[in-house]
Amino acid sequence: MRLPGISKKHIFYELLEKQAQFAVDAAKEFHALVNDFANLPRYATRIKEIESEADHVTHELANRIDATFVTPLDKEDLHALSSELDDVTDCIEACTGRMALYQLTKSRPDLGALVMLLLQITEATREAIKALRTKPNRDNVQDLFIHIHQIENEHDALFRKALADLLNAPDADPIKVIKWKEIYDRIEAAVDKCEDVAHIIESVVVKYA
């Protein structure tokens, strides 16, 4: 049996963890899409459903933060974490939604590696969010922060190469270049948002040390 007030405190962590899991779920569907491109509309629809579910959790968390006098973390940190996590899922949905809207019929050879790293960084971000429950010290979670930063660096290098290959391809179709550049930019944005979450968690860990 939980002591009075314990469940109220834990609900904030539970909702943040749900947001992080939605980001992972969306990234998994995106990765599956890359390997099953013919069914792009179906995956885009599923990711839109995940994004909608994630929005409900984001709103619930925001309402609870505003309605609670004492929260387990500073309210501005909770709002910041929630906002960045929501942005990750939003960016993924924007990618696949536009891929369907643009009626893309064929993947690109570099897309799989980019989305795999996106999936990996959402999974690492989820683990960092889970660690908040234990009020960790920096040493306990430093490896996670390093891992997230390494993934972001690797993704950034692949992203730059993908853009170079896209923009410098001989006889490239300008319209397709515009479409794919937007997709790449949004994948990169989602990855950057994950690193932003890690930075916020790191500052929270230092603050509560």
C-alpha positions as CSV (number, residue, x, y, z in Angstrom):
1,M,0.0,0.0,0.0
2,R,1.3,3.4,-1.0
3,L,1.7,6.1,1.6
4,P,-0.5,9.2,1.1
5,G,1.0,11.5,-1.5
6,I,3.3,8.9,-3.0
7,S,1.1,8.2,-6.0
8,K,0.5,11.9,-6.6
9,K,4.3,12.5,-6.7
10,H,4.9,9.5,-9.0
11,I,2.3,10.5,-11.5
12,F,4.6,13.1,-12.9
13,Y,7.3,10.6,-13.6
14,E,4.8,8.2,-15.0
15,L,3.5,10.7,-17.5
16,L,7.0,11.8,-18.5
17,E,7.8,8.1,-19.1
18,K,4.7,7.7,-21.2
19,Q,5.8,10.6,-23.3
20,A,9.2,9.1,-23.7
21,Q,7.6,5.7,-24.7
22,F,5.4,7.4,-27.3
23,A,8.6,8.8,-28.9
24,V,10.1,5.3,-29.0
25,D,6.9,3.8,-30.4
26,A,6.8,6.4,-33.2
27,A,10.4,5.8,-34.0
28,K,9.8,2.1,-34.2
29,E,7.0,2.5,-36.6
30,F,9.2,4.9,-38.7
31,H,11.9,2.3,-38.8
32,A,9.4,-0.4,-39.8
33,L,8.2,1.9,-42.5
34,V,11.7,2.3,-44.0
35,N,11.8,-1.5,-44.5
36,D,8.2,-1.7,-45.8
37,F,8.0,1.5,-47.9
38,A,5.1,0.3,-50.0
39,N,2.9,0.5,-46.9
40,L,3.8,4.1,-46.1
41,P,0.2,5.4,-45.7
42,R,-0.5,2.7,-43.1
43,Y,2.6,3.6,-41.0
44,A,1.9,7.3,-41.4
45,T,-1.6,6.8,-40.0
46,R,-0.4,4.7,-37.1
47,I,2.3,7.3,-36.2
48,K,-0.4,10.0,-36.4
49,E,-2.4,8.0,-33.9
50,I,0.6,7.7,-31.6
51,E,1.2,11.5,-31.8
52,S,-2.4,12.2,-30.9
53,E,-2.2,9.9,-27.9
54,A,1.0,11.6,-26.9
55,D,-0.6,15.0,-27.1
56,H,-3.3,13.9,-24.6
57,V,-0.6,12.9,-22.1
58,T,1.3,16.2,-22.7
59,H,-1.9,18.1,-21.9
60,E,-2.6,16.0,-18.8
61,L,0.9,16.6,-17.5
62,A,0.7,20.3,-18.1
63,N,-2.6,20.5,-16.3
64,R,-1.3,18.5,-13.3
65,I,1.8,20.7,-13.1
66,D,-0.2,23.8,-13.0
67,A,-2.7,22.4,-10.5
68,T,-0.1,21.0,-8.1
69,F,1.4,23.3,-5.5
70,V,4.5,21.1,-4.8
71,T,5.9,19.0,-7.6
72,P,8.7,16.5,-7.4
73,L,10.8,18.6,-9.7
74,D,10.7,22.3,-10.4
75,K,7.7,23.2,-12.5
76,E,9.8,24.8,-15.2
77,D,11.9,21.7,-15.5
78,L,8.8,19.5,-15.8
79,H,7.3,21.8,-18.4
80,A,10.6,21.8,-20.4
81,L,11.0,18.0,-20.3
82,S,7.4,17.5,-21.4
83,S,7.6,20.0,-24.2
84,E,10.8,18.6,-25.6
85,L,9.5,15.0,-25.4
86,D,6.3,16.0,-27.2
87,D,8.4,17.7,-29.9
88,V,10.3,14.5,-30.6
89,T,7.1,12.6,-31.4
90,D,5.7,15.7,-33.3
91,C,8.9,15.7,-35.5
92,I,8.6,12.0,-36.3
93,E,4.9,12.4,-37.2
94,A,5.8,15.4,-39.3
95,C,8.4,13.3,-41.2
96,T,6.1,10.4,-42.0
97,G,3.0,12.6,-42.6
98,R,4.9,14.6,-45.2
99,M,6.3,11.5,-46.8
100,A,2.7,10.3,-47.3
101,L,1.5,13.8,-48.4
102,Y,4.4,14.1,-50.9
103,Q,3.5,10.6,-52.3
104,L,7.0,9.4,-52.0
105,T,7.1,5.9,-53.5
106,K,10.8,4.9,-53.0
107,S,13.1,5.2,-50.0
108,R,16.6,6.5,-50.2
109,P,19.7,4.4,-49.3
110,D,20.7,6.6,-46.4
111,L,17.3,6.8,-44.7
112,G,17.5,3.4,-42.9
113,A,20.7,4.4,-41.0
114,L,19.3,7.8,-40.1
115,V,16.1,6.3,-38.7
116,M,17.9,3.5,-36.9
117,L,19.9,6.1,-35.0
118,L,16.7,8.1,-34.3
119,L,15.3,4.9,-32.8
120,Q,18.4,4.3,-30.7
121,I,18.4,7.9,-29.3
122,T,14.7,7.7,-28.4
123,E,15.4,4.5,-26.5
124,A,18.4,6.0,-24.7
125,T,16.3,9.1,-23.9
126,R,13.5,6.9,-22.4
127,E,16.1,5.3,-20.1
128,A,17.3,8.7,-19.0
129,I,13.8,9.8,-18.2
130,K,13.2,6.6,-16.2
131,A,16.3,7.3,-14.1
132,L,14.7,10.5,-12.8
133,R,12.5,8.5,-10.4
134,T,15.6,7.4,-8.4
135,K,16.9,11.0,-8.0
136,P,20.3,9.8,-9.5
137,N,23.6,11.5,-9.0
138,R,25.5,12.5,-12.1
139,D,27.9,9.5,-11.9
140,N,25.0,7.1,-12.1
141,V,23.7,8.5,-15.4
142,Q,26.8,10.0,-17.0
143,D,27.1,7.0,-19.3
144,L,23.6,7.6,-20.6
145,F,24.4,11.2,-21.3
146,I,27.6,10.2,-23.1
147,H,25.7,7.6,-25.1
148,I,23.0,10.1,-26.2
149,H,25.7,12.6,-27.2
150,Q,27.6,9.9,-29.2
151,I,24.4,8.9,-31.1
152,E,23.7,12.6,-31.9
153,N,27.2,13.1,-33.2
154,E,27.0,10.0,-35.4
155,H,23.6,11.0,-36.7
156,D,24.9,14.5,-37.5
157,A,27.7,13.1,-39.6
158,L,25.3,10.8,-41.5
159,F,22.8,13.7,-41.9
160,R,25.4,15.9,-43.5
161,K,26.5,13.2,-45.9
162,A,22.9,12.4,-46.8
163,L,22.3,16.1,-47.6
164,A,25.5,16.3,-49.6
165,D,24.5,13.2,-51.6
166,L,21.0,14.5,-52.1
167,L,21.9,18.1,-53.2
168,N,24.9,17.1,-55.3
169,A,23.5,14.2,-57.2
170,P,23.8,14.6,-61.0
171,D,20.5,15.3,-62.7
172,A,18.6,15.5,-59.4
173,D,14.9,16.3,-59.6
174,P,14.6,19.7,-57.8
175,I,11.1,18.9,-56.4
176,K,12.3,15.6,-55.0
177,V,15.3,17.3,-53.5
178,I,13.1,19.8,-51.7
179,K,10.8,17.0,-50.4
180,W,13.6,14.8,-49.1
181,K,15.6,17.7,-47.6
182,E,12.5,18.5,-45.5
183,I,12.3,14.9,-44.3
184,Y,16.0,14.8,-43.4
185,D,15.7,18.2,-41.6
186,R,12.9,16.9,-39.4
187,I,14.6,13.6,-38.6
188,E,17.6,15.7,-37.5
189,A,15.3,18.0,-35.4
190,A,13.9,14.9,-33.6
191,V,17.4,13.7,-32.8
192,D,18.4,17.1,-31.5
193,K,15.3,17.3,-29.3
194,C,16.4,14.0,-27.7
195,E,19.7,15.6,-26.9
196,D,17.9,18.6,-25.5
197,V,16.0,16.3,-23.1
198,A,19.3,14.8,-21.9
199,H,20.7,18.3,-21.3
200,I,17.7,19.2,-19.2
201,I,17.9,15.9,-17.2
202,E,21.6,16.6,-16.6
203,S,20.9,20.1,-15.3
204,V,18.1,18.6,-13.0
205,V,20.5,16.0,-11.7
206,V,23.1,18.7,-10.8
207,K,20.4,20.9,-9.3
208,Y,19.2,18.1,-6.9
209,A,22.7,16.7,-6.1
